[in-house]
Amino acid sequence: QVQLVESGGGLVQAGGSLRLSCAASGRTFSTYTMGWFRQAPGKERDFVAAISRDGSINYANSVKGRFTISRDNAKSTVYLQMNSLKPEDTAVYYCAARNGAMLLTRTFEYNYWGQGTQVTVSS
């Protein structure tokens, strides 16, 4: 199984930036599609961004132009650089993994999840 540990969350003012990291266990990290999701209290867990093993990337429309997903296979880590943060970005952010090459945008398509890291954007 894959274990995922997120870090980098915190409190930031609107317009600021944060970089989230997700460290994955296992030597097969490079074969996994990695995704970021977020969930605010009482709301659905929503897709944010995903990156496949070949580097293909997909973003939710709400974060295009502001967030950047990347991966470092040598470090078995995926990152989410978040710029121009808005209060509506406030949520618990989760890292997810699924073996395969295709991009995945649905929560049920991922079978490994991190514990989540809180991101709070003040107005």
C-alpha positions in Angstrom: 0.0 0.0 0.0 0.9 3.6 -0.5 1.1 6.0 2.5 0.8 9.7 1.9 1.7 12.5 4.2 0.8 16.1 3.4 2.5 19.2 4.8 2.7 22.9 4.2 -0.8 24.0 5.2 -1.4 27.1 7.3 -2.9 30.5 7.6 -2.3 33.0 4.9 -3.9 36.3 3.8 -5.8 36.7 0.6 -3.4 37.1 -2.3 -0.7 35.2 -0.6 0.9 31.9 -1.4 1.5 28.5 0.1 3.2 25.3 -1.2 1.8 22.0 -0.1 3.9 18.9 -0.2 2.8 15.2 -0.2 5.5 12.6 0.5 4.6 9.1 -0.7 6.0 5.8 0.5 7.0 3.1 -1.9 9.4 2.7 -4.8 6.6 2.7 -7.4 5.7 6.4 -6.9 6.6 7.2 -10.5 3.9 4.8 -11.7 1.1 6.6 -9.9 -1.3 9.4 -10.9 -1.2 11.9 -8.1 -4.0 14.3 -7.2 -5.0 17.1 -4.9 -8.5 17.5 -3.5 -10.0 19.9 -1.0 -12.9 19.8 1.3 -14.6 22.6 3.3 -16.9 21.8 6.2 -20.2 20.5 5.1 -19.2 20.4 1.5 -18.1 17.8 -1.1 -14.5 16.8 -1.5 -13.6 18.5 -4.7 -10.9 18.0 -7.3 -8.1 20.5 -7.5 -5.3 19.2 -9.7 -3.8 16.0 -10.9 -0.6 14.9 -12.5 0.0 11.6 -14.3 3.1 9.5 -14.3 4.0 10.9 -17.8 3.6 14.5 -16.6 0.1 15.2 -18.0 -1.7 17.7 -15.8 -5.3 18.7 -15.2 -6.7 21.5 -13.0 -10.0 22.5 -11.7 -11.3 25.6 -13.5 -11.4 27.4 -10.2 -7.6 27.2 -9.7 -6.3 27.4 -13.3 -3.7 30.1 -13.5 -3.2 30.2 -9.8 -2.2 26.7 -8.7 0.6 24.6 -10.1 1.0 20.9 -9.5 4.4 19.2 -9.9 6.1 16.0 -8.9 9.6 14.9 -8.1 9.9 11.2 -8.6 13.3 11.0 -7.1 11.9 12.3 -3.8 8.5 10.5 -4.2 6.8 13.8 -3.6 4.1 15.8 -5.3 3.6 19.5 -4.7 0.9 22.0 -5.0 2.0 25.6 -5.4 -0.9 27.9 -4.6 -0.7 31.6 -5.5 -3.2 34.4 -5.4 -5.1 32.6 -2.7 -8.7 33.5 -2.0 -10.9 33.0 1.0 -12.9 30.5 -0.9 -9.7 28.3 -1.2 -10.0 27.7 2.5 -10.4 23.9 3.0 -8.6 20.8 4.1 -6.4 19.7 1.3 -5.8 16.1 0.6 -3.2 14.3 -1.4 -4.4 11.2 -3.3 -2.8 8.5 -5.4 -3.9 5.9 -7.9 -1.8 3.5 -9.9 -2.1 4.2 -13.6 -1.1 6.7 -16.3 -4.4 8.5 -16.9 -5.5 11.7 -15.2 -8.2 11.3 -12.6 -10.6 13.9 -11.3 -13.1 12.0 -9.1 -12.6 11.1 -5.5 -13.7 7.6 -6.0 -11.1 7.0 -8.6 -8.3 7.3 -6.0 -7.6 4.5 -3.6 -4.9 6.1 -1.4 -5.3 9.3 0.6 -3.3 11.4 3.0 -4.6 12.7 6.3 -5.2 16.2 5.0 -3.7 19.6 5.8 -5.6 22.7 6.7 -5.4 25.8 4.5 -7.0 28.9 5.8 -7.1 32.1 3.7 -8.2 35.2 5.5 -9.9 38.1 3.8 
